[in-house]
């Protein structure tokens, strides 16, 4: 629900802050006062194309911001979009959409203060608000939406989701079949390439830890002379060049002296044990250094072998991944693909059997879904024709057409095969004849003006429980409608507000009388500039405004305005709607 609309420096609007509530809200005002400008601002807020002419003369930028309370009906869809784009923030109980247009032509879209792409921004806006008006921003006139509206009316969205999952499984099976049915020459080339790759990796036989070992050994060989020098220096510090005792002998002598001392003073027993251990370790260290020195020698042949091996491993990493682990993983994938190709005929037979099974299962599920849709379509047609009669279109006809297309590769239904998608085999489109004697035509091609407005209202009234968009805005839906029908339209719009927040820009007093809240748009000259103001009317203010809308400010006009409000109140209370 749209809770607050803020508009700044947009066309002739310098600054507006409109607080909105649930229910049916009407917006009225003289022609040119700025009602359509407010609707234009909301269109911009929802992601329509920006234009520098939106920026108020002398201003640097226009800003339109809407604060929305998010209802349960769209919460999960909205959450999916926000999480996919990293816009989830601290939660989705409230969403703030902001659109900014700068005088240099740049525009910015923000969700909860975070800049995002316009396509995602529009998708979010479409979940929150639907605008209906003479500009043909009418979601119900898009044939692609008719199937989804019918499904929500019929309550089969869960069945359609299950069907879509089966179709995805079939698509994966068919993709594997197509992969295995590649022409023989290409398959042979693929086998040769895979065998070459596998042989290259298996011949090299790399080990994950091998590279580190080789690099360590290369470092030792490259620095063999320095290593030997340092090892000898450490060794001869322990043992003299003549073989006579040096450091080791001195440590042994110290241990012997401490041994004797400990016999005289037992408190030195620990010191003796320490000296004894050190002398033994020093002797072991000397032998280790001797062996290390003997084993260390510069071997140019071995160094060349290491360099060649390191280069081979680097070449494998460049070709098959950045690490030896990646190379080994690639080899495993190659083995599996070669095995699949080798057994492709048997696998193809399995896949074709699976494909046939899925085509029959999907056909059965699509046929069951289609039966429910057809039953719902009959009910939908009856309800819409009844609504059109209430709206003084007694001769109008409506039809929900459900068709299928044959397809030799399609799903099986009653021995025939039909084209299918994730939604099933049905193509749904609404048809309409506005007047007696006219042929049924696609809804998008029906008459415009008042008839279009009433058709849209009838559709919205019937499909209101199927339409999850929380806020509906009707821009001059009363175009071409007289006062008598206007009262009925007003009642219908008010009834829609039981499940939606409804805003309506209108010129009809009879329609405006049904508003739960009434806003008047007016234009004023302040200083040397024209500005637009919006005022929420009190009960007395509504009488005055309706009297002006009736075209007179006489006592009789004010009485008629009062009567309009009283009749609307009685209708809301469930009493008969009398003529106005």
TORFI-112826 format. One record per residue (C-alpha): x, y, z; residue number from 1. Coordinates in nm, 4 decimals, m for minus. Layout:
N
        X        Y        Z vonu
        X        Y        Z  NUM
...
//
This chain:
580
        X        Y        Z vonu
   0.0000   0.0000   0.0000    1
   0.1226   0.3487  m0.0879    2
   0.1470   0.5307   0.2453    3
   0.3188   0.8513   0.1439    4
   0.3940   1.0230  m0.1862    5
   0.6562   1.2966  m0.1972    6
   0.7049   1.5076  m0.5082    7
   0.9591   1.7876  m0.5374    8
   1.0316   2.0193  m0.8317    9
   0.8264   1.8143  m1.0783   10
   0.6697   2.0197  m1.3627   11
   0.4669   2.2917  m1.1859   12
   0.4810   2.1117  m0.8510   13
   0.7357   2.2677  m0.6198   14
   0.6781   2.0403  m0.3206   15
   0.3987   1.7981  m0.2281   16
   0.3765   1.5456   0.0526   17
   0.0554   1.3413   0.0330   18
  m0.0297   1.1031   0.3192   19
  m0.2505   0.8191   0.1938   20
  m0.4585   0.5613   0.3770   21
  m0.6222   0.2257   0.2972   22
  m0.9571   0.2266   0.1164   23
  m1.0948   0.4250  m0.1769   24
  m0.9403   0.7680  m0.2291   25
  m1.0466   1.0153  m0.4936   26
  m0.8509   1.3036  m0.6411   27
  m1.0415   1.5915  m0.8008   28
  m0.9700   1.9421  m0.9239   29
  m1.0155   2.1751  m1.2161   30
  m0.8709   2.0880  m1.5549   31
  m0.5060   2.1942  m1.5624   32
  m0.4733   2.2043  m1.1853   33
  m0.2148   1.9258  m1.1873   34
  m0.4038   1.5983  m1.1337   35
  m0.2460   1.4361  m1.4377   36
   0.0935   1.5712  m1.3332   37
   0.0619   1.3770  m1.0086   38
  m0.0180   1.0620  m1.2074   39
   0.2823   1.1343  m1.4324   40
   0.4966   1.1594  m1.1208   41
   0.3691   0.8213  m0.9991   42
   0.4420   0.6723  m1.3428   43
   0.7983   0.8026  m1.3133   44
   0.8162   0.6580  m0.9622   45
   0.7228   0.3169  m1.1045   46
   1.0012   0.3239  m1.3641   47
   0.8597   0.4972  m1.6701   48
   1.1044   0.6746  m1.9033   49
   1.2355   1.0011  m1.7619   50
   1.2347   1.3365  m1.9407   51
   1.4190   1.6575  m1.8603   52
   1.0883   1.8444  m1.9069   53
   0.9816   1.6884  m1.5765   54
   1.2331   1.9099  m1.3948   55
   1.0696   2.2283  m1.2716   56
   1.2087   2.5385  m1.4391   57
   1.5053   2.6715  m1.2439   58
   1.5526   2.3504  m1.0387   59
   1.8526   2.1170  m1.0588   60
   1.6513   1.7983  m1.0238   61
   1.3078   1.6455  m0.9738   62
   1.2570   1.3864  m0.7026   63
   0.9585   1.1554  m0.6603   64
   0.9529   0.9217  m0.3617   65
   0.6965   0.6671  m0.2473   66
   0.6834   0.4869   0.0855   67
   0.5019   0.1531   0.0609   68
   0.3797  m0.0901   0.3245   69
   0.4346  m0.4388   0.1814   70
   0.1339  m0.6741   0.2116   71
   0.1631  m1.0524   0.2411   72
   0.0252  m1.0985  m0.1122   73
   0.3467  m0.9757  m0.2766   74
   0.5964  m1.0269   0.0053   75
   0.7595  m1.3481  m0.1227   76
   0.7844  m1.2276  m0.4852   77
   0.9351  m0.9024  m0.3640   78
   1.1757  m1.0811  m0.1315   79
   1.3034  m1.2971  m0.4203   80
   1.3797  m0.9891  m0.6333   81
   1.5461  m0.7989  m0.3493   82
   1.7629  m1.0917  m0.2398   83
   1.8701  m1.1652  m0.5990   84
   1.9841  m0.8038  m0.6381   85
   2.1325  m0.7677  m0.2902   86
   1.8671  m0.5114  m0.1940   87
   1.7033  m0.7021   0.0919   88
   1.8342  m0.4631   0.3601   89
   1.6820  m0.4990   0.7048   90
   1.3513  m0.6472   0.5911   91
   1.0620  m0.5830   0.3554   92
   0.7818  m0.4606   0.5794   93
   0.8383  m0.1241   0.4145   94
   0.9838  m0.0313   0.0759   95
   1.0944   0.3155  m0.0303   96
   1.1157   0.3811  m0.4042   97
   1.2917   0.6976  m0.5159   98
   1.3276   0.8339  m0.8675   99
   1.5436   1.1360  m0.9416  100
   1.5678   1.3193  m1.2731  101
   1.8402   1.5794  m1.3156  102
   1.8337   1.8826  m1.5403  103
   2.1234   1.7357  m1.7440  104
   1.9073   1.4372  m1.8398  105
   2.0511   1.1794  m1.5994  106
   1.8089   0.9773  m1.3920  107
   1.8641   0.7628  m1.0850  108
   1.6454   0.4888  m0.9360  109
   1.6838   0.3816  m0.5739  110
   1.5267   0.1110  m0.3606  111
   1.5555   0.1757   0.0125  112
   1.8266   0.4297  m0.0649  113
   2.0351   0.1896  m0.2763  114
   2.0830   0.2648  m0.6460  115
   1.9693  m0.0162  m0.8754  116
   1.9108  m0.0880  m1.2438  117
   1.5924   0.0457  m1.3999  118
   1.4739  m0.2979  m1.5167  119
   1.4797  m0.4364  m1.1609  120
   1.3303  m0.1126  m1.0298  121
   1.0367  m0.1433  m1.2741  122
   0.9838  m0.5052  m1.1704  123
   0.9548  m0.4013  m0.8065  124
   0.7186  m0.1141  m0.8936  125
   0.4947  m0.3471  m1.0953  126
   0.4437  m0.5624  m0.7850  127
   0.3288  m0.2630  m0.5812  128
   0.1143  m0.0425  m0.8079  129
  m0.0969  m0.0873  m1.1203  130
  m0.2051   0.2279  m1.3043  131
  m0.5109   0.2204  m1.5304  132
  m0.6050   0.5045  m1.7567  133
  m0.6491   0.6370  m2.1045  134
  m0.2742   0.5985  m2.1648  135
  m0.3150   0.2200  m2.2053  136
  m0.0904   0.1339  m1.9099  137
  m0.3372  m0.1500  m1.8567  138
  m0.2004  m0.4802  m1.7375  139
  m0.5310  m0.6574  m1.8068  140
  m0.5076  m0.5675  m2.1764  141
  m0.1887  m0.7698  m2.2199  142
  m0.2901  m1.1145  m2.3565  143
   0.0207  m1.2687  m2.2010  144
  m0.1281  m1.1907  m1.8576  145
  m0.4660  m1.3508  m1.9218  146
  m0.3553  m1.7065  m1.8429  147
  m0.2016  m1.5997  m1.5124  148
  m0.5131  m1.4054  m1.4167  149
  m0.7343  m1.7033  m1.4998  150
  m0.5083  m1.9348  m1.2977  151
  m0.5198  m1.7097  m0.9938  152
  m0.8994  m1.6856  m1.0324  153
  m0.9176  m2.0671  m1.0547  154
  m0.6694  m2.1172  m0.7688  155
  m0.4412  m2.3523  m0.9633  156
  m0.1059  m2.1809  m0.9134  157
   0.0342  m2.4754  m0.7117  158
  m0.0621  m2.7240  m0.9848  159
   0.0982  m2.5001  m1.2456  160
   0.4180  m2.4810  m1.0401  161
   0.4338  m2.8626  m1.0214  162
   0.3812  m2.8831  m1.3966  163
   0.6593  m2.6304  m1.4544  164
   0.8988  m2.8483  m1.2529  165
   0.8168  m3.1496  m1.4732  166
   0.8756  m2.9389  m1.7844  167
   1.2167  m2.8326  m1.6516  168
   1.3060  m3.1991  m1.5967  169
   1.2022  m3.2799  m1.9535  170
   1.4106  m2.9906  m2.0864  171
   1.7189  m3.1326  m1.9137  172
   1.6524  m3.4777  m2.0614  173
   1.6105  m3.3340  m2.4096  174
   1.9272  m3.1279  m2.3743  175
   2.1252  m3.4421  m2.2943  176
   1.9659  m3.6240  m2.5885  177
   2.0645  m3.3407  m2.8233  178
   2.4162  m3.3476  m2.6851  179
   2.4478  m3.7213  m2.7465  180
   2.3001  m3.6946  m3.0966  181
   2.5766  m3.4648  m3.2228  182
   2.6933  m3.5662  m3.5712  183
   2.9453  m3.8488  m3.5859  184
   3.2348  m3.6431  m3.7203  185
   3.2016  m3.3905  m3.4383  186
   3.1663  m3.6750  m3.1892  187
   3.4824  m3.8385  m3.3233  188
   3.6710  m3.5096  m3.2939  189
   3.5427  m3.4716  m2.9403  190
   3.6609  m3.8232  m2.8497  191
   4.0077  m3.7551  m2.9946  192
   4.0380  m3.4322  m2.8000  193
   3.9221  m3.5890  m2.4745  194
   4.1552  m3.8875  m2.5160  195
   4.4489  m3.6560  m2.5842  196
   4.3734  m3.4502  m2.2733  197
   4.3318  m3.7566  m2.0551  198
   4.6499  m3.9176  m2.1871  199
   4.8458  m3.5959  m2.1344  200
   4.7350  m3.5718  m1.7715  201
   4.7690  m3.9433  m1.6949  202
   5.1152  m3.9589  m1.8514  203
   5.2283  m3.6669  m1.6388  204
   5.0596  m3.8247  m1.3335  205
   5.0777  m3.5119  m1.1196  206
   5.0278  m3.5277  m0.7440  207
   4.8693  m3.2427  m0.5466  208
   5.1688  m3.2099  m0.3135  209
   5.4334  m3.2652  m0.5840  210
   5.4783  m2.9031  m0.6890  211
   5.5726  m2.7871  m0.3403  212
   5.8200  m3.0736  m0.3063  213
   5.9837  m2.9927  m0.6402  214
   6.0155  m2.6249  m0.5621  215
   6.1763  m2.7037  m0.2263  216
   6.4226  m2.9458  m0.3885  217
   6.5038  m2.6934  m0.6635  218
   6.5841  m2.4358  m0.3981  219
   6.8224  m2.6786  m0.2251  220
   7.0011  m2.7737  m0.5472  221
   7.0306  m2.4158  m0.6655  222
   7.1879  m2.3195  m0.3306  223
   7.3836  m2.6430  m0.2778  224
   7.7241  m2.4709  m0.2334  225
   7.5937  m2.2244   0.0261  226
   7.4011  m2.5011   0.2031  227
   7.7138  m2.7171   0.2303  228
   7.9157  m2.4215   0.3583  229
   7.6635  m2.3420   0.6320  230
   7.6228  m2.7070   0.7327  231
   8.0042  m2.7515   0.7567  232
   8.0330  m2.4353   0.9633  233
   7.7793  m2.5703   1.2085  234
   7.9428  m2.9159   1.2115  235
   8.2961  m2.7936   1.2765  236
   8.1684  m2.5781   1.5613  237
   8.0769  m2.9058   1.7277  238
   8.3656  m3.1231   1.6032  239
   8.7210  m3.0023   1.5204  240
   8.8740  m3.0544   1.1743  241
   9.1270  m3.2984   1.3206  242
   8.8509  m3.5120   1.4582  243
   8.9368  m3.4153   1.8124  244
   8.6563  m3.3122   2.0407  245
   8.5445  m2.9502   2.0224  246
   8.1944  m2.8340   2.1234  247
   8.0663  m3.1856   2.1768  248
   8.3690  m3.2797   2.3882  249
   8.3359  m2.9675   2.5994  250
   7.9674  m3.0424   2.6650  251
   8.0601  m3.3996   2.7626  252
   8.3288  m3.2671   3.0001  253
   8.0776  m3.0304   3.1541  254
   7.8306  m3.3139   3.2038  255
   8.1002  m3.5279   3.3705  256
   8.1930  m3.2478   3.6107  257
   7.8271  m3.1934   3.7003  258
   7.7938  m3.5659   3.7617  259
   8.0614  m3.5489   4.0277  260
   7.9155  m3.2276   4.1693  261
   7.5734  m3.3854   4.2017  262
   7.7176  m3.6601   4.4185  263
   7.8460  m3.3978   4.6583  264
   7.5393  m3.1722   4.6312  265
   7.2168  m3.3558   4.5334  266
   7.0535  m3.0227   4.4559  267
   7.2592  m3.0159   4.1323  268
   7.1092  m3.3411   4.0075  269
   6.8759  m3.1600   3.7655  270
   7.1630  m2.9519   3.6286  271
   7.3605  m3.2715   3.5665  272
   7.0649  m3.4357   3.3869  273
   7.0248  m3.1284   3.1694  274
   7.3935  m3.1223   3.0777  275
   7.3871  m3.4939   3.0017  276
   7.0876  m3.4532   2.7677  277
   7.2445  m3.1525   2.5927  278
   7.5724  m3.3375   2.5335  279
   7.3839  m3.6347   2.3839  280
   7.1752  m3.4057   2.1606  281
   7.4869  m3.2178   2.0510  282
   7.6496  m3.5453   1.9519  283
   7.3364  m3.6474   1.7557  284
   7.3289  m3.3034   1.5909  285
   7.6904  m3.3412   1.4834  286
   7.6186  m3.6769   1.3212  287
   7.3055  m3.5352   1.1498  288
   7.5057  m3.2428   1.0096  289
   7.7736  m3.4791   0.8861  290
   7.5198  m3.6941   0.7050  291
   7.3412  m3.3853   0.5654  292
   7.6714  m3.2463   0.4356  293
   7.7632  m3.5779   0.2743  294
   7.4213  m3.5954   0.1048  295
   7.4293  m3.2356  m0.0205  296
   7.5925  m3.1992  m0.3573  297
   7.5277  m2.9941  m0.6674  298
   7.3616  m3.2189  m0.9288  299
   7.2992  m3.0212  m1.2523  300
   7.1289  m3.3219  m1.4136  301
   6.8753  m3.3492  m1.1323  302
   6.8197  m2.9715  m1.1423  303
   6.7359  m2.9931  m1.5143  304
   6.4910  m3.2736  m1.4416  305
   6.3188  m3.0619  m1.1789  306
   6.2971  m2.7590  m1.4086  307
   6.1412  m2.9716  m1.6824  308
   5.8932  m3.1247  m1.4393  309
   5.7937  m2.7849  m1.2971  310
   5.7412  m2.6500  m1.6507  311
   5.5239  m2.9534  m1.7360  312
   5.3086  m2.8958  m1.4283  313
   5.2767  m2.5245  m1.5133  314
   5.1687  m2.6127  m1.8672  315
   4.9018  m2.8482  m1.7348  316
   4.7769  m2.5786  m1.4964  317
   4.7559  m2.3229  m1.7777  318
   4.5514  m2.5614  m1.9902  319
   4.3270  m2.7293  m1.7366  320
   4.3050  m2.5046  m1.4321  321
   4.5083  m2.2877  m1.2000  322
   4.6071  m2.5692  m0.9614  323
   4.7109  m2.9331  m0.9756  324
   4.3830  m3.0148  m0.8012  325
   4.1956  m2.8484  m1.0888  326
   4.3971  m3.0502  m1.3403  327
   4.3050  m3.3750  m1.1640  328
   3.9368  m3.2682  m1.1461  329
   3.9423  m3.1985  m1.5193  330
   4.0843  m3.5442  m1.5829  331
   3.7979  m3.6988  m1.3852  332
   3.5407  m3.5029  m1.5866  333
   3.7048  m3.6167  m1.9092  334
   3.6889  m3.9806  m1.7963  335
   3.3174  m3.9473  m1.7199  336
   3.2414  m3.7798  m2.0527  337
   3.4386  m4.0429  m2.2453  338
   3.2506  m4.3128  m2.0585  339
   2.9187  m4.1445  m2.1414  340
   3.0119  m4.1181  m2.5108  341
   3.1310  m4.4755  m2.5178  342
   2.7977  m4.5879  m2.3796  343
   2.5960  m4.3214  m2.5638  344
   2.3688  m4.5644  m2.7495  345
   2.2545  m4.7300  m2.4288  346
   2.2204  m4.3892  m2.2627  347
   2.0188  m4.2550  m2.5563  348
   1.7779  m4.5432  m2.5252  349
   1.7328  m4.4690  m2.1532  350
   1.6847  m4.0982  m2.2164  351
   1.4286  m4.1516  m2.4914  352
   1.2287  m4.3771  m2.2645  353
   1.2478  m4.1113  m1.9941  354
   1.1412  m3.8449  m2.2443  355
   0.8393  m4.0472  m2.3523  356
   0.7374  m4.1094  m1.9908  357
   0.7628  m3.7385  m1.9085  358
   0.5669  m3.6377  m2.2202  359
   0.2784  m3.8590  m2.1090  360
   0.2967  m3.7414  m1.7452  361
   0.3114  m3.3758  m1.8456  362
   0.0237  m3.4338  m2.0872  363
  m0.1888  m3.5840  m1.8098  364
  m0.1067  m3.2970  m1.5718  365
  m0.1677  m3.0339  m1.8439  366
  m0.5017  m3.1913  m1.9358  367
  m0.6139  m3.1894  m1.5710  368
  m0.5063  m2.8267  m1.5396  369
  m0.6873  m2.7412  m1.8612  370
  m1.0139  m2.8921  m1.7343  371
  m1.0024  m2.6769  m1.4224  372
  m0.9237  m2.3693  m1.6320  373
  m1.2191  m2.4290  m1.8634  374
  m1.4604  m2.4662  m1.5722  375
  m1.3203  m2.1481  m1.4153  376
  m1.3395  m1.9663  m1.7507  377
  m1.7145  m2.0336  m1.7716  378
  m1.7658  m1.8889  m1.4219  379
  m1.5430  m1.5934  m1.5029  380
  m1.7404  m1.5160  m1.8180  381
  m2.0719  m1.5210  m1.6313  382
  m1.9441  m1.2911  m1.3565  383
  m1.7939  m1.0392  m1.5964  384
  m2.1101  m1.0234  m1.8107  385
  m2.3096  m0.9634  m1.4908  386
  m2.0726  m0.6838  m1.3870  387
  m2.0992  m0.5238  m1.7323  388
  m2.4771  m0.5290  m1.6965  389
  m2.4472  m0.3413  m1.3672  390
  m2.2355  m0.0867  m1.5524  391
  m2.5103  m0.0260  m1.8095  392
  m2.3603  m0.2497  m2.0791  393
  m2.6409  m0.5061  m2.0868  394
  m2.5750  m0.5987  m2.4482  395
  m2.2041  m0.6682  m2.4013  396
  m2.0643  m1.0158  m2.4455  397
  m1.7461  m1.1571  m2.2971  398
  m1.5619  m1.4809  m2.3606  399
  m1.2510  m1.6475  m2.2205  400
  m1.1009  m1.8467  m2.5064  401
  m0.8699  m2.1373  m2.4317  402
  m0.6914  m2.2884  m2.7308  403
  m0.4194  m2.5441  m2.8019  404
  m0.1745  m2.5897  m3.0873  405
  m0.0901  m2.9318  m3.2347  406
   0.2793  m3.0201  m3.2270  407
   0.4327  m3.3489  m3.3442  408
   0.6934  m3.3171  m3.0683  409
   0.4471  m3.2097  m2.7998  410
   0.2907  m3.3814  m2.5023  411
   0.0357  m3.6616  m2.5339  412
  m0.3304  m3.5880  m2.4569  413
  m0.5986  m3.8360  m2.5630  414
  m0.3853  m3.9783  m2.8421  415
  m0.2915  m3.6368  m2.9830  416
   0.0184  m3.4250  m2.9334  417
   0.0143  m3.0559  m2.8418  418
   0.2659  m2.7761  m2.8003  419
   0.3396  m2.6947  m2.4383  420
   0.5284  m2.4579  m2.2099  421
   0.5911  m2.4435  m1.8372  422
   0.2279  m2.3288  m1.7976  423
   0.0761  m2.6250  m1.9825  424
  m0.0857  m2.6600  m2.3255  425
  m0.3382  m2.3769  m2.2996  426
  m0.3311  m2.0359  m2.4624  427
  m0.5753  m1.8004  m2.2906  428
  m0.7134  m1.4728  m2.4231  429
  m1.0099  m1.2583  m2.3284  430
  m1.2531  m1.1597  m2.6087  431
  m1.5212  m0.8935  m2.5969  432
  m1.8123  m0.7468  m2.7925  433
  m1.9131  m0.4144  m2.6383  434
  m2.2453  m0.3781  m2.8270  435
  m2.5235  m0.5995  m2.9602  436
  m2.4515  m0.7269  m3.3104  437
  m2.0754  m0.6778  m3.2929  438
  m1.8434  m0.9767  m3.3274  439
  m1.6235  m1.0888  m3.0418  440
  m1.2755  m0.9398  m3.0697  441
  m0.9593  m0.9600  m2.8599  442
  m0.9945  m0.7437  m2.5506  443
  m0.7035  m0.5254  m2.6575  444
  m0.9017  m0.4200  m2.9658  445
  m1.2327  m0.3257  m2.8047  446
  m1.3733   0.0274  m2.8189  447
  m1.1897   0.2938  m2.6245  448
  m1.3223   0.5687  m2.3998  449
  m1.6110   0.4960  m2.1658  450
  m1.6572   0.1386  m2.2844  451
  m1.2936   0.0548  m2.2202  452
  m1.3172   0.2098  m1.8750  453
  m1.6225   0.0045  m1.7823  454
  m1.4776  m0.3154  m1.9257  455
  m1.1632  m0.2633  m1.7232  456
  m1.3654  m0.1966  m1.4101  457
  m1.5755  m0.5108  m1.4629  458
  m1.2603  m0.7175  m1.5076  459
  m1.1011  m0.5645  m1.2009  460
  m1.4127  m0.6234  m0.9916  461
  m1.4298  m0.9916  m1.0805  462
  m1.0568  m1.0537  m1.0712  463
  m0.9824  m0.8453  m0.7633  464
  m0.9099  m1.1523  m0.5522  465
  m0.6777  m1.2815  m0.8249  466
  m0.4904  m0.9541  m0.8648  467
  m0.2243  m0.9337  m0.5946  468
  m0.1032  m0.5806  m0.6758  469
  m0.1939  m0.3913  m0.3558  470
  m0.2461  m0.0420  m0.5007  471
  m0.4657   0.0355  m0.8031  472
  m0.4686   0.3820  m0.9565  473
  m0.7414   0.4778  m1.2063  474
  m0.6652   0.7921  m1.4036  475
  m0.9907   0.9446  m1.5333  476
  m1.1594   0.6065  m1.5696  477
  m1.4834   0.8067  m1.5963  478
  m1.3906   0.9385  m1.9426  479
  m1.7073   0.9149  m2.1530  480
  m1.9248   0.8021  m1.8611  481
  m2.2317   0.9982  m1.7507  482
  m2.3338   1.0818  m1.3975  483
  m2.5849   0.7963  m1.3659  484
  m2.3274   0.5325  m1.4552  485
  m2.0678   0.7276  m1.2580  486
  m2.2430   0.6445  m0.9306  487
  m2.2304   0.2738  m1.0176  488
  m1.8630   0.3040  m1.1137  489
  m1.7955   0.4768  m0.7835  490
  m1.9609   0.1959  m0.5923  491
  m1.7631  m0.0651  m0.7861  492
  m1.4345   0.1150  m0.7155  493
  m1.5229   0.1405  m0.3494  494
  m1.5974  m0.2338  m0.3434  495
  m1.2521  m0.2958  m0.4946  496
  m1.0981  m0.1198  m0.1955  497
  m1.1954  m0.4155   0.0240  498
  m0.8914  m0.5997  m0.1159  499
  m0.6842  m0.3132  m0.2597  500
  m0.5913   0.0423  m0.1939  501
  m0.7723   0.2304  m0.4737  502
  m0.6916   0.5827  m0.5958  503
  m0.9001   0.7461  m0.8650  504
  m0.8581   1.0748  m1.0516  505
  m1.2088   1.1803  m1.1551  506
  m1.4258   1.4641  m1.2884  507
  m1.7539   1.2981  m1.1842  508
  m1.9138   1.4134  m0.8607  509
  m2.1251   1.0944  m0.8441  510
  m1.8086   0.8826  m0.8508  511
  m1.6139   1.1054  m0.6120  512
  m1.8931   1.0770  m0.3549  513
  m1.7872   0.7169  m0.2827  514
  m1.4366   0.8110  m0.1732  515
  m1.3288   0.7205   0.1785  516
  m1.0842   1.0098   0.1481  517
  m1.1079   1.3043  m0.0907  518
  m0.8104   1.5103  m0.2127  519
  m0.8510   1.8347  m0.4081  520
  m0.5755   1.9512  m0.6428  521
  m0.5576   2.3231  m0.7043  522
  m0.3271   2.5621  m0.8866  523
  m0.2104   2.8935  m0.7419  524
   0.0230   3.1773  m0.8294  525
   0.2764   3.2451  m0.5576  526
   0.5087   3.5339  m0.6309  527
   0.5884   3.4983  m0.9977  528
   0.5472   3.1178  m1.0148  529
   0.2539   2.8813  m1.0602  530
   0.2410   2.5997  m0.8064  531
   0.0148   2.3002  m0.7419  532
  m0.1282   2.2220  m0.4014  533
  m0.3121   1.9138  m0.2696  534
  m0.5578   1.9356   0.0197  535
  m0.7422   1.6552   0.1978  536
  m1.1022   1.7726   0.2284  537
  m1.3238   1.7721   0.5346  538
  m1.6905   1.6731   0.5063  539
  m1.7901   2.0344   0.4434  540
  m1.5069   2.0762   0.1964  541
  m1.6335   1.7720   0.0048  542
  m1.9795   1.9257  m0.0302  543
  m1.8261   2.2447  m0.1686  544
  m1.6008   2.0536  m0.4083  545
  m1.8811   1.8275  m0.5371  546
  m2.1035   2.1300  m0.5916  547
  m1.8316   2.2882  m0.8048  548
  m1.7922   1.9609  m0.9966  549
  m2.1661   1.9681  m1.0705  550
  m2.1061   2.3014  m1.2407  551
  m2.2670   2.5472  m1.0025  552
  m2.2254   2.6978  m0.6606  553
  m2.5972   2.7430  m0.5997  554
  m2.7970   2.6181  m0.3054  555
  m2.9501   2.3455  m0.5213  556
  m2.6050   2.2331  m0.6358  557
  m2.4885   2.2131  m0.2766  558
  m2.7985   2.0119  m0.1892  559
  m2.7267   1.7764  m0.4793  560
  m2.3685   1.7403  m0.3573  561
  m2.4936   1.6594  m0.0097  562
  m2.7407   1.4065  m0.1546  563
  m2.4581   1.2407  m0.3487  564
  m2.2602   1.1891  m0.0293  565
  m2.5631   1.0563   0.1582  566
  m2.6572   0.8134  m0.1181  567
  m2.2986   0.6906  m0.1336  568
  m2.2978   0.6437   0.2420  569
  m2.6208   0.4397   0.2271  570
  m2.4778   0.2265  m0.0552  571
  m2.1658   0.1567   0.1501  572
  m2.3882   0.0516   0.4387  573
  m2.5526  m0.2027   0.2115  574
  m2.8666  m0.0140   0.1240  575
  m3.0047   0.0301  m0.2273  576
  m2.8195   0.2747  m0.4520  577
  m3.0833   0.5221  m0.5682  578
  m3.0654   0.7510  m0.8658  579
  m2.8710   1.0712  m0.8227  580
//
